[in-house]
Amino acid sequence: MSEAYSLLWQGEDIGTYEIVQSDMGIFDGHWTGNDNPKARDFEKLINTFEIKKVFAKPQLGTMAMLIRDRNEIHVFVLGMIDGMLTLKMVADQGAIDWLEKTTKKPERHRSILVRMFRSLFRKRA
């Protein structure tokens, strides 16, 4: 029997997450993203993750939250394998705070002018 949750990332609902398998606080499940920019940013980011590397070095991952009814579960996003999103539950508030401060954020889109300037500057160095 699977459990379905809303998946929140950076304070926004980005879709639904259905837990298919759970073992020792690690969830494997299906994520269905909303059709919004934040969900697309999340998908872009997690597609760069390598689960073994993110598990070994948490700064390479990102945090999210599963919500159903009044139940909130903080999770650390490890990555995707064969269409399944792998999450690790995080219960300790100190760990949650540390992870939220140190994990990856999506790249901010810079204006074309800034990117061109930096590109030119690098060529001169």
C-alpha positions in Angstrom: 0.0 0.0 0.0 1.5 3.3 -1.0 1.2 6.7 0.7 0.7 10.0 -1.3 2.0 13.4 0.0 2.4 16.9 -1.4 6.0 17.6 -2.0 7.1 21.1 -1.0 10.5 22.6 -2.0 11.7 26.0 -1.0 8.3 26.7 0.5 6.3 25.9 -2.7 4.1 22.9 -3.6 5.9 21.3 -6.5 3.8 18.2 -7.0 2.8 14.9 -5.4 5.1 12.1 -4.1 3.9 8.6 -3.7 6.0 6.5 -1.4 6.4 3.0 -3.0 9.0 1.6 -0.6 10.3 2.7 2.8 13.3 1.3 4.7 15.0 2.9 7.7 13.8 6.4 6.9 14.7 6.2 3.2 11.8 6.5 0.8 11.7 5.5 -2.8 8.7 6.8 -4.7 7.1 8.4 -7.7 7.1 12.2 -8.0 4.7 13.9 -10.3 5.6 17.6 -10.7 3.2 20.5 -11.0 3.4 22.4 -14.2 5.1 25.4 -12.6 8.6 27.0 -12.8 9.6 25.9 -9.3 8.8 22.2 -10.1 10.9 22.5 -13.3 13.8 24.1 -11.3 13.6 21.2 -8.8 13.6 18.6 -11.6 16.6 20.2 -13.3 18.5 20.3 -10.0 17.8 16.7 -9.0 18.7 15.4 -12.4 22.3 16.5 -11.7 22.5 14.5 -8.5 24.4 11.3 -8.1 22.9 9.5 -5.1 26.1 8.0 -3.8 27.9 11.3 -3.9 25.0 13.2 -2.3 24.6 10.6 0.4 28.4 10.9 1.2 28.4 14.7 1.0 25.0 16.2 2.0 26.0 19.7 0.8 25.4 18.4 -2.8 21.8 17.6 -2.1 18.7 19.7 -1.2 15.9 19.7 1.4 12.2 19.3 0.8 9.1 18.5 2.9 6.4 15.9 2.5 2.9 17.0 3.8 -0.3 15.0 4.1 -3.1 16.3 6.3 -1.2 17.8 9.3 1.7 15.5 9.0 5.0 17.1 7.9 8.1 15.1 7.2 11.4 16.9 6.5 13.3 15.0 3.8 16.8 15.2 2.3 16.6 14.7 -1.5 19.2 12.2 -2.7 18.3 11.9 -6.4 16.5 9.9 -9.0 17.1 6.3 -10.1 15.0 4.7 -12.9 12.2 7.3 -12.4 12.1 6.8 -8.7 12.9 9.8 -6.4 14.9 8.8 -3.3 14.4 10.8 -0.1 15.9 10.4 3.4 13.8 11.5 6.4 15.4 14.0 8.7 14.0 14.3 12.2 16.6 16.1 14.2 16.0 19.9 14.2 19.8 20.6 14.3 20.3 18.4 11.2 17.4 20.1 9.5 18.8 23.6 10.2 22.3 22.6 9.1 21.1 21.0 5.9 18.9 24.0 5.0 21.9 26.3 5.3 24.4 24.2 3.4 22.5 22.4 0.6 22.2 23.3 -3.0 19.9 26.1 -4.2 18.9 26.5 -7.8 21.1 28.7 -9.9 19.7 32.2 -10.2 19.2 33.2 -13.8 21.6 36.0 -14.5 21.0 38.6 -17.2 22.7 38.0 -20.5 24.8 41.1 -19.9 26.2 39.8 -16.6 27.0 36.4 -18.2 28.7 38.1 -21.2 30.8 40.3 -18.9 32.0 37.3 -16.8 32.7 35.3 -19.9 34.9 38.1 -21.3 36.6 38.6 -17.9 37.6 34.9 -17.8 39.1 35.0 -21.3 41.5 37.8 -20.2 42.7 36.0 -17.1 
